[in-house]
Amino acid sequence: MTTRAQHDIFKPQQLFNLHTSSSPIISPLPTTPINALQDHNWKMAMKDEYDALIQNKTCDLVPRPANANVIHSLWIFRHKKKSDGFFERYKARLVGNGSNQQTGVDCGETFSLVVKPTTI
């Protein structure tokens, strides 16, 4: 008696996707804010970040004084992932570079990050 394995005949292995939800198509990371505004997902992430800055009173929009330097800002984009490595959401962060500011001229106070007790 001969078997299929002896004649190098093997049954193809079938791989199944056992995830119950279909994975969404993830938009790639934008290289510029212009590209981000053309994608609905990144545009909503930018809007959420801006709304959070205004709601938390992190910054105020004011007219530029004549003797003040302009703070250059930058949008940083990334995909937030869950602890298991799967995609969670789009994250946009607006950051400013205040290295060219002078206290008392350009700003009245400085901000330093503080760790929340819930983070620890």
Order of alpha helices (4+ residues) and beta strands (2+ residues): alpha-alpha-beta-beta
